[in-house]
Amino acid sequence: MIPLFMILFGSVFVALGGAAYTGLWRSWARNTSTNVILGLFWLGLAALAIGVSGVLADLMGGLSLLIAVVAIIATILGIVVLLGGAPRWLQPGWYRTAHGR
């Protein structure tokens, strides 16, 4: 039950953040700072990876461990972005161009 919730929860934030990263959803940049939308993308990716890792734990232990490492890295990036803002190398190219960074 929990892995399914994490997959659904993570998928929503990955979809929203993915749209922001690719430039399909740019209106957020007018009213919201980068640390909110982009940070939630990384935390959503972590939640998605945790859910997938939980589902695969009994089937494929090695792959589950690799996905858990992805979750840890995504969590660290999400916390860094949420608390300190997105560093230049984590900002989408269209955002850097539009804001002269």
A tleap script that builds the chain and sets N, CA, C and O, in Angstrom:
source leaprc.protein.ff14SB
mol = sequence {
  NMET ILE PRO LEU PHE MET ILE LEU PHE GLY
  SER VAL PHE VAL ALA LEU GLY GLY ALA ALA
  TYR THR GLY LEU TRP ARG SER TRP ALA ARG
  ASN THR SER THR ASN VAL ILE LEU GLY LEU
  PHE TRP LEU GLY LEU ALA ALA LEU ALA ILE
  GLY VAL SER GLY VAL LEU ALA ASP LEU MET
  GLY GLY LEU SER LEU LEU ILE ALA VAL VAL
  ALA ILE ILE ALA THR ILE LEU GLY ILE VAL
  VAL LEU LEU GLY GLY ALA PRO ARG TRP LEU
  GLN PRO GLY TRP TYR ARG THR ALA HIE GLY
  CARG
}
set mol.1.N position { 0.817 -1.195 0.000 }
set mol.1.CA position { 0.000 0.000 0.000 }
set mol.1.C position { 0.865 1.264 0.000 }
set mol.1.O position { 0.619 2.195 -0.768 }
set mol.2.N position { 1.881 1.286 0.872 }
set mol.2.CA position { 2.736 2.471 0.953 }
set mol.2.C position { 3.523 2.677 -0.338 }
set mol.2.O position { 3.603 3.812 -0.808 }
set mol.3.N position { 4.114 1.629 -0.941 }
set mol.3.CA position { 4.814 1.879 -2.204 }
set mol.3.C position { 3.904 2.448 -3.291 }
set mol.3.O position { 4.332 3.293 -4.077 }
set mol.4.N position { 2.660 1.992 -3.340 }
set mol.4.CA position { 1.726 2.512 -4.336 }
set mol.4.C position { 1.451 3.996 -4.091 }
set mol.4.O position { 1.426 4.791 -5.031 }
set mol.5.N position { 1.248 4.362 -2.837 }
set mol.5.CA position { 1.035 5.776 -2.498 }
set mol.5.C position { 2.252 6.608 -2.887 }
set mol.5.O position { 2.106 7.692 -3.452 }
set mol.6.N position { 3.446 6.111 -2.589 }
set mol.6.CA position { 4.670 6.852 -2.924 }
set mol.6.C position { 4.820 7.003 -4.441 }
set mol.6.O position { 5.255 8.050 -4.919 }
set mol.7.N position { 4.466 5.971 -5.188 }
set mol.7.CA position { 4.548 6.052 -6.641 }
set mol.7.C position { 3.564 7.091 -7.176 }
set mol.7.O position { 3.920 7.895 -8.037 }
set mol.8.N position { 2.335 7.079 -6.674 }
set mol.8.CA position { 1.337 8.057 -7.127 }
set mol.8.C position { 1.730 9.476 -6.721 }
set mol.8.O position { 1.688 10.391 -7.544 }
set mol.9.N position { 2.107 9.662 -5.473 }
set mol.9.CA position { 2.521 10.959 -4.948 }
set mol.9.C position { 3.723 11.493 -5.730 }
set mol.9.O position { 3.736 12.646 -6.160 }
set mol.10.N position { 4.721 10.644 -5.905 }
set mol.10.CA position { 5.923 11.049 -6.630 }
set mol.10.C position { 5.648 11.363 -8.088 }
set mol.10.O position { 6.230 12.293 -8.646 }
set mol.11.N position { 4.769 10.596 -8.704 }
set mol.11.CA position { 4.449 10.807 -10.119 }
set mol.11.C position { 3.831 12.175 -10.369 }
set mol.11.O position { 4.117 12.811 -11.383 }
set mol.12.N position { 2.987 12.629 -9.452 }
set mol.12.CA position { 2.365 13.948 -9.608 }
set mol.12.C position { 3.429 15.044 -9.594 }
set mol.12.O position { 3.432 15.926 -10.454 }
set mol.13.N position { 4.329 14.984 -8.617 }
set mol.13.CA position { 5.353 16.026 -8.521 }
set mol.13.C position { 6.403 15.921 -9.622 }
set mol.13.O position { 6.932 16.937 -10.073 }
set mol.14.N position { 6.708 14.705 -10.057 }
set mol.14.CA position { 7.643 14.550 -11.174 }
set mol.14.C position { 7.017 15.095 -12.459 }
set mol.14.O position { 7.706 15.717 -13.267 }
set mol.15.N position { 5.724 14.868 -12.651 }
set mol.15.CA position { 5.047 15.387 -13.849 }
set mol.15.C position { 5.029 16.911 -13.849 }
set mol.15.O position { 5.321 17.535 -14.869 }
set mol.16.N position { 4.688 17.513 -12.711 }
set mol.16.CA position { 4.670 18.982 -12.633 }
set mol.16.C position { 6.075 19.556 -12.778 }
set mol.16.O position { 6.289 20.497 -13.542 }
set mol.17.N position { 7.022 18.996 -12.052 }
set mol.17.CA position { 8.402 19.477 -12.143 }
set mol.17.C position { 9.023 19.211 -13.502 }
set mol.17.O position { 9.800 20.022 -14.006 }
set mol.18.N position { 8.680 18.070 -14.096 }
set mol.18.CA position { 9.181 17.758 -15.436 }
set mol.18.C position { 8.665 18.748 -16.466 }
set mol.18.O position { 9.395 19.148 -17.373 }
set mol.19.N position { 7.399 19.145 -16.322 }
set mol.19.CA position { 6.841 20.158 -17.226 }
set mol.19.C position { 7.544 21.493 -17.023 }
set mol.19.O position { 7.756 22.235 -17.983 }
set mol.20.N position { 7.905 21.804 -15.787 }
set mol.20.CA position { 8.629 23.049 -15.513 }
set mol.20.C position { 10.053 22.987 -16.070 }
set mol.20.O position { 10.530 23.958 -16.656 }
set mol.21.N position { 10.732 21.854 -15.892 }
set mol.21.CA position { 12.101 21.708 -16.387 }
set mol.21.C position { 12.170 21.768 -17.908 }
set mol.21.O position { 13.084 22.374 -18.466 }
set mol.22.N position { 11.207 21.142 -18.582 }
set mol.22.CA position { 11.248 21.103 -20.042 }
set mol.22.C position { 10.743 22.383 -20.689 }
set mol.22.O position { 10.933 22.593 -21.886 }
set mol.23.N position { 10.098 23.239 -19.900 }
set mol.23.CA position { 9.586 24.495 -20.442 }
set mol.23.C position { 8.145 24.418 -20.904 }
set mol.23.O position { 7.611 25.403 -21.412 }
set mol.24.N position { 7.502 23.270 -20.739 }
set mol.24.CA position { 6.095 23.160 -21.123 }
set mol.24.C position { 5.212 23.989 -20.201 }
set mol.24.O position { 4.153 24.467 -20.608 }
set mol.25.N position { 5.651 24.157 -18.965 }
set mol.25.CA position { 4.904 24.952 -17.985 }
set mol.25.C position { 5.836 26.049 -17.476 }
set mol.25.O position { 6.644 25.825 -16.575 }
set mol.26.N position { 5.710 27.241 -18.067 }
set mol.26.CA position { 6.596 28.346 -17.715 }
set mol.26.C position { 5.940 29.410 -16.857 }
set mol.26.O position { 6.637 30.262 -16.305 }
set mol.27.N position { 4.636 29.389 -16.729 }
set mol.27.CA position { 3.945 30.440 -15.997 }
set mol.27.C position { 4.294 30.440 -14.507 }
set mol.27.O position { 4.127 31.458 -13.836 }
set mol.28.N position { 4.772 29.318 -13.986 }
set mol.28.CA position { 5.142 29.265 -12.579 }
set mol.28.C position { 6.276 30.231 -12.267 }
set mol.28.O position { 6.376 30.715 -11.140 }
set mol.29.N position { 7.125 30.519 -13.237 }
set mol.29.CA position { 8.310 31.351 -13.004 }
set mol.29.C position { 7.941 32.795 -12.693 }
set mol.29.O position { 8.760 33.525 -12.134 }
set mol.30.N position { 6.737 33.224 -13.038 }
set mol.30.CA position { 6.320 34.595 -12.744 }
set mol.30.C position { 5.968 34.797 -11.278 }
set mol.30.O position { 6.221 35.867 -10.725 }
set mol.31.N position { 5.397 33.798 -10.650 }
set mol.31.CA position { 4.874 33.955 -9.294 }
set mol.31.C position { 5.585 33.128 -8.228 }
set mol.31.O position { 5.375 33.352 -7.035 }
set mol.32.N position { 6.407 32.192 -8.631 }
set mol.32.CA position { 7.002 31.256 -7.687 }
set mol.32.C position { 8.504 31.219 -7.876 }
set mol.32.O position { 8.997 31.311 -9.000 }
set mol.33.N position { 9.233 31.085 -6.780 }
set mol.33.CA position { 10.687 30.977 -6.901 }
set mol.33.C position { 11.070 29.575 -7.359 }
set mol.33.O position { 10.279 28.637 -7.267 }
set mol.34.N position { 12.287 29.453 -7.849 }
set mol.34.CA position { 12.736 28.160 -8.376 }
set mol.34.C position { 12.787 27.088 -7.306 }
set mol.34.O position { 12.595 25.908 -7.598 }
set mol.35.N position { 13.044 27.485 -6.078 }
set mol.35.CA position { 13.204 26.444 -5.066 }
set mol.35.C position { 11.912 25.687 -4.772 }
set mol.35.O position { 11.974 24.548 -4.309 }
set mol.36.N position { 10.761 26.270 -5.020 }
set mol.36.CA position { 9.513 25.555 -4.725 }
set mol.36.C position { 9.241 24.494 -5.788 }
set mol.36.O position { 9.162 23.309 -5.464 }
set mol.37.N position { 9.099 24.888 -7.025 }
set mol.37.CA position { 8.726 23.947 -8.091 }
set mol.37.C position { 9.831 22.932 -8.360 }
set mol.37.O position { 9.567 21.733 -8.440 }
set mol.38.N position { 11.053 23.400 -8.500 }
set mol.38.CA position { 12.142 22.483 -8.826 }
set mol.38.C position { 12.480 21.594 -7.636 }
set mol.38.O position { 12.852 20.436 -7.823 }
set mol.39.N position { 12.358 22.109 -6.426 }
set mol.39.CA position { 12.585 21.292 -5.236 }
set mol.39.C position { 11.563 20.182 -5.105 }
set mol.39.O position { 11.896 19.052 -4.746 }
set mol.40.N position { 10.306 20.513 -5.401 }
set mol.40.CA position { 9.273 19.482 -5.344 }
set mol.40.C position { 9.466 18.415 -6.419 }
set mol.40.O position { 9.086 17.260 -6.223 }
set mol.41.N position { 10.056 18.795 -7.551 }
set mol.41.CA position { 10.376 17.791 -8.576 }
set mol.41.C position { 11.345 16.757 -8.007 }
set mol.41.O position { 11.132 15.552 -8.147 }
set mol.42.N position { 12.416 17.240 -7.363 }
set mol.42.CA position { 13.420 16.318 -6.834 }
set mol.42.C position { 12.870 15.466 -5.694 }
set mol.42.O position { 13.191 14.282 -5.594 }
set mol.43.N position { 12.042 16.065 -4.832 }
set mol.43.CA position { 11.432 15.271 -3.763 }
set mol.43.C position { 10.403 14.288 -4.325 }
set mol.43.O position { 10.246 13.184 -3.803 }
set mol.44.N position { 9.708 14.685 -5.380 }
set mol.44.CA position { 8.796 13.762 -6.052 }
set mol.44.C position { 9.529 12.600 -6.682 }
set mol.44.O position { 9.061 11.462 -6.643 }
set mol.45.N position { 10.695 12.893 -7.273 }
set mol.45.CA position { 11.520 11.828 -7.843 }
set mol.45.C position { 11.984 10.876 -6.744 }
set mol.45.O position { 12.029 9.662 -6.942 }
set mol.46.N position { 12.328 11.431 -5.591 }
set mol.46.CA position { 12.731 10.582 -4.466 }
set mol.46.C position { 11.569 9.695 -4.020 }
set mol.46.O position { 11.758 8.501 -3.785 }
set mol.47.N position { 10.370 10.267 -3.902 }
set mol.47.CA position { 9.199 9.483 -3.497 }
set mol.47.C position { 8.896 8.387 -4.519 }
set mol.47.O position { 8.582 7.255 -4.152 }
set mol.48.N position { 8.994 8.731 -5.788 }
set mol.48.CA position { 8.766 7.741 -6.844 }
set mol.48.C position { 9.792 6.611 -6.754 }
set mol.48.O position { 9.439 5.437 -6.867 }
set mol.49.N position { 11.046 6.966 -6.554 }
set mol.49.CA position { 12.098 5.953 -6.451 }
set mol.49.C position { 11.911 5.082 -5.214 }
set mol.49.O position { 12.158 3.877 -5.266 }
set mol.50.N position { 11.479 5.676 -4.104 }
set mol.50.CA position { 11.230 4.891 -2.889 }
set mol.50.C position { 10.100 3.899 -3.133 }
set mol.50.O position { 10.191 2.739 -2.731 }
set mol.51.N position { 9.037 4.350 -3.789 }
set mol.51.CA position { 7.919 3.455 -4.087 }
set mol.51.C position { 8.323 2.311 -4.996 }
set mol.51.O position { 7.977 1.158 -4.740 }
set mol.52.N position { 9.051 2.623 -6.054 }
set mol.52.CA position { 9.500 1.576 -6.986 }
set mol.52.C position { 10.467 0.628 -6.281 }
set mol.52.O position { 10.407 -0.586 -6.479 }
set mol.53.N position { 11.352 1.178 -5.463 }
set mol.53.CA position { 12.287 0.344 -4.716 }
set mol.53.C position { 11.548 -0.604 -3.772 }
set mol.53.O position { 11.931 -1.763 -3.617 }
set mol.54.N position { 10.491 -0.101 -3.148 }
set mol.54.CA position { 9.694 -0.951 -2.259 }
set mol.54.C position { 9.001 -2.073 -2.992 }
set mol.54.O position { 8.908 -3.189 -2.481 }
set mol.55.N position { 8.513 -1.789 -4.187 }
set mol.55.CA position { 7.844 -2.824 -4.986 }
set mol.55.C position { 8.852 -3.880 -5.447 }
set mol.55.O position { 8.547 -5.073 -5.455 }
set mol.56.N position { 10.043 -3.439 -5.829 }
set mol.56.CA position { 11.047 -4.362 -6.358 }
set mol.56.C position { 11.872 -5.066 -5.288 }
set mol.56.O position { 12.651 -5.963 -5.608 }
set mol.57.N position { 11.718 -4.680 -4.030 }
set mol.57.CA position { 12.573 -5.218 -2.964 }
set mol.57.C position { 12.551 -6.744 -2.909 }
set mol.57.O position { 13.598 -7.374 -2.757 }
set mol.58.N position { 11.382 -7.333 -3.029 }
set mol.58.CA position { 11.285 -8.794 -2.953 }
set mol.58.C position { 11.655 -9.472 -4.265 }
set mol.58.O position { 12.105 -10.617 -4.269 }
set mol.59.N position { 11.466 -8.767 -5.382 }
set mol.59.CA position { 11.706 -9.384 -6.689 }
set mol.59.C position { 13.167 -9.305 -7.124 }
set mol.59.O position { 13.770 -10.306 -7.509 }
set mol.60.N position { 13.718 -8.105 -7.055 }
set mol.60.CA position { 15.085 -7.871 -7.519 }
set mol.60.C position { 15.808 -6.983 -6.508 }
set mol.60.O position { 15.736 -5.756 -6.584 }
set mol.61.N position { 16.490 -7.599 -5.580 }
set mol.61.CA position { 17.142 -6.873 -4.502 }
set mol.61.C position { 18.204 -5.895 -4.976 }
set mol.61.O position { 18.275 -4.771 -4.480 }
set mol.62.N position { 19.032 -6.312 -5.934 }
set mol.62.CA position { 20.107 -5.445 -6.427 }
set mol.62.C position { 19.580 -4.192 -7.117 }
set mol.62.O position { 20.082 -3.092 -6.886 }
set mol.63.N position { 18.583 -4.359 -7.951 }
set mol.63.CA position { 17.980 -3.216 -8.639 }
set mol.63.C position { 17.270 -2.311 -7.644 }
set mol.63.O position { 17.291 -1.087 -7.776 }
set mol.64.N position { 16.644 -2.924 -6.652 }
set mol.64.CA position { 15.975 -2.155 -5.610 }
set mol.64.C position { 16.977 -1.283 -4.849 }
set mol.64.O position { 16.676 -0.136 -4.517 }
set mol.65.N position { 18.146 -1.816 -4.577 }
set mol.65.CA position { 19.187 -1.057 -3.888 }
set mol.65.C position { 19.670 0.103 -4.741 }
set mol.65.O position { 19.879 1.202 -4.227 }
set mol.66.N position { 19.849 -0.122 -6.025 }
set mol.66.CA position { 20.270 0.943 -6.935 }
set mol.66.C position { 19.233 2.059 -6.994 }
set mol.66.O position { 19.586 3.239 -6.990 }
set mol.67.N position { 17.977 1.697 -7.049 }
set mol.67.CA position { 16.907 2.699 -7.076 }
set mol.67.C position { 16.840 3.442 -5.738 }
set mol.67.O position { 16.509 4.628 -5.706 }
set mol.68.N position { 17.150 2.760 -4.646 }
set mol.68.CA position { 17.191 3.423 -3.339 }
set mol.68.C position { 18.305 4.464 -3.294 }
set mol.68.O position { 18.137 5.513 -2.671 }
set mol.69.N position { 19.423 4.200 -3.934 }
set mol.69.CA position { 20.510 5.190 -4.014 }
set mol.69.C position { 20.049 6.408 -4.813 }
set mol.69.O position { 20.364 7.541 -4.448 }
set mol.70.N position { 19.318 6.190 -5.885 }
set mol.70.CA position { 18.741 7.302 -6.652 }
set mol.70.C position { 17.821 8.124 -5.755 }
set mol.70.O position { 17.825 9.353 -5.818 }
set mol.71.N position { 17.038 7.454 -4.927 }
set mol.71.CA position { 16.133 8.149 -4.008 }
set mol.71.C position { 16.908 9.009 -3.018 }
set mol.71.O position { 16.499 10.130 -2.717 }
set mol.72.N position { 18.010 8.499 -2.518 }
set mol.72.CA position { 18.824 9.266 -1.567 }
set mol.72.C position { 19.398 10.508 -2.233 }
set mol.72.O position { 19.357 11.594 -1.655 }
set mol.73.N position { 19.931 10.363 -3.434 }
set mol.73.CA position { 20.501 11.507 -4.157 }
set mol.73.C position { 19.414 12.530 -4.477 }
set mol.73.O position { 19.623 13.732 -4.313 }
set mol.74.N position { 18.260 12.060 -4.930 }
set mol.74.CA position { 17.158 12.976 -5.247 }
set mol.74.C position { 16.664 13.696 -3.994 }
set mol.74.O position { 16.297 14.870 -4.060 }
set mol.75.N position { 16.651 13.008 -2.859 }
set mol.75.CA position { 16.239 13.647 -1.609 }
set mol.75.C position { 17.199 14.749 -1.217 }
set mol.75.O position { 16.776 15.835 -0.821 }
set mol.76.N position { 18.481 14.480 -1.325 }
set mol.76.CA position { 19.486 15.502 -1.000 }
set mol.76.C position { 19.333 16.706 -1.922 }
set mol.76.O position { 19.357 17.846 -1.459 }
set mol.77.N position { 19.176 16.466 -3.219 }
set mol.77.CA position { 18.983 17.575 -4.161 }
set mol.77.C position { 17.704 18.347 -3.852 }
set mol.77.O position { 17.689 19.576 -3.917 }
set mol.78.N position { 16.636 17.635 -3.517 }
set mol.78.CA position { 15.371 18.294 -3.182 }
set mol.78.C position { 15.493 19.191 -1.966 }
set mol.78.O position { 14.975 20.307 -1.959 }
set mol.79.N position { 16.169 18.715 -0.946 }
set mol.79.CA position { 16.351 19.525 0.266 }
set mol.79.C position { 17.221 20.735 -0.026 }
set mol.79.O position { 16.919 21.838 0.430 }
set mol.80.N position { 18.301 20.544 -0.781 }
set mol.80.CA position { 19.185 21.665 -1.135 }
set mol.80.C position { 18.420 22.725 -1.906 }
set mol.80.O position { 18.544 23.915 -1.616 }
set mol.81.N position { 17.632 22.307 -2.883 }
set mol.81.CA position { 16.885 23.261 -3.708 }
set mol.81.C position { 15.782 23.942 -2.906 }
set mol.81.O position { 15.595 25.153 -3.025 }
set mol.82.N position { 15.051 23.186 -2.092 }
set mol.82.CA position { 13.972 23.794 -1.299 }
set mol.82.C position { 14.502 24.798 -0.281 }
set mol.82.O position { 13.892 25.847 -0.074 }
set mol.83.N position { 15.614 24.494 0.348 }
set mol.83.CA position { 16.124 25.372 1.402 }
set mol.83.C position { 17.000 26.502 0.883 }
set mol.83.O position { 16.995 27.598 1.443 }
set mol.84.N position { 17.752 26.246 -0.184 }
set mol.84.CA position { 18.711 27.251 -0.636 }
set mol.84.C position { 18.486 27.792 -2.029 }
set mol.84.O position { 19.252 28.641 -2.486 }
set mol.85.N position { 17.473 27.333 -2.710 }
set mol.85.CA position { 17.259 27.747 -4.093 }
set mol.85.C position { 18.034 26.841 -5.035 }
set mol.85.O position { 18.983 26.165 -4.636 }
set mol.86.N position { 17.617 26.841 -6.273 }
set mol.86.CA position { 18.246 25.961 -7.264 }
set mol.86.C position { 19.570 26.547 -7.732 }
set mol.86.O position { 19.604 27.672 -8.229 }
set mol.87.N position { 20.666 25.796 -7.580 }
set mol.87.CA position { 21.928 26.283 -8.138 }
set mol.87.C position { 21.843 26.337 -9.660 }
set mol.87.O position { 20.997 25.680 -10.267 }
set mol.88.N position { 22.710 27.112 -10.260 }
set mol.88.CA position { 22.670 27.326 -11.711 }
set mol.88.C position { 22.641 26.010 -12.485 }
set mol.88.O position { 21.903 25.892 -13.463 }
set mol.89.N position { 23.410 25.047 -12.078 }
set mol.89.CA position { 23.495 23.793 -12.831 }
set mol.89.C position { 22.239 22.930 -12.691 }
set mol.89.O position { 22.082 21.953 -13.422 }
set mol.90.N position { 21.344 23.276 -11.761 }
set mol.90.CA position { 20.078 22.559 -11.638 }
set mol.90.C position { 18.906 23.318 -12.239 }
set mol.90.O position { 17.790 22.800 -12.282 }
set mol.91.N position { 19.143 24.528 -12.699 }
set mol.91.CA position { 18.070 25.317 -13.301 }
set mol.91.C position { 17.887 24.917 -14.758 }
set mol.91.O position { 18.860 24.603 -15.443 }
set mol.92.N position { 16.644 24.926 -15.234 }
set mol.92.CA position { 16.424 24.614 -16.654 }
set mol.92.C position { 17.077 25.676 -17.544 }
set mol.92.O position { 17.180 26.843 -17.167 }
set mol.93.N position { 17.510 25.254 -18.714 }
set mol.93.CA position { 18.167 26.174 -19.655 }
set mol.93.C position { 17.285 27.346 -20.041 }
set mol.93.O position { 17.770 28.474 -20.136 }
set mol.94.N position { 15.996 27.106 -20.269 }
set mol.94.CA position { 15.101 28.197 -20.657 }
set mol.94.C position { 14.977 29.219 -19.537 }
set mol.94.O position { 14.808 30.409 -19.802 }
set mol.95.N position { 15.059 28.768 -18.282 }
set mol.95.CA position { 14.937 29.674 -17.139 }
set mol.95.C position { 16.181 30.565 -17.028 }
set mol.95.O position { 16.077 31.767 -16.785 }
set mol.96.N position { 17.348 29.959 -17.209 }
set mol.96.CA position { 18.596 30.739 -17.162 }
set mol.96.C position { 18.625 31.771 -18.268 }
set mol.96.O position { 19.062 32.900 -18.044 }
set mol.97.N position { 18.171 31.409 -19.455 }
set mol.97.CA position { 18.142 32.328 -20.584 }
set mol.97.C position { 17.154 33.467 -20.332 }
set mol.97.O position { 17.472 34.627 -20.594 }
set mol.98.N position { 15.979 33.154 -19.834 }
set mol.98.CA position { 14.949 34.169 -19.603 }
set mol.98.C position { 15.325 35.147 -18.498 }
set mol.98.O position { 14.921 36.310 -18.527 }
set mol.99.N position { 16.102 34.676 -17.520 }
set mol.99.CA position { 16.458 35.528 -16.393 }
set mol.99.C position { 17.899 36.020 -16.458 }
set mol.99.O position { 18.401 36.595 -15.492 }
set mol.100.N position { 18.560 35.802 -17.573 }
set mol.100.CA position { 19.907 36.314 -17.782 }
set mol.100.C position { 20.930 35.743 -16.822 }
set mol.100.O position { 21.847 36.449 -16.403 }
set mol.101.N position { 20.791 34.492 -16.470 }
set mol.101.CA position { 21.728 33.872 -15.521 }
set mol.101.C position { 22.654 32.924 -16.219 }
set mol.101.O position { 23.509 32.312 -15.578 }
savepdb mol mol.pdb
quit
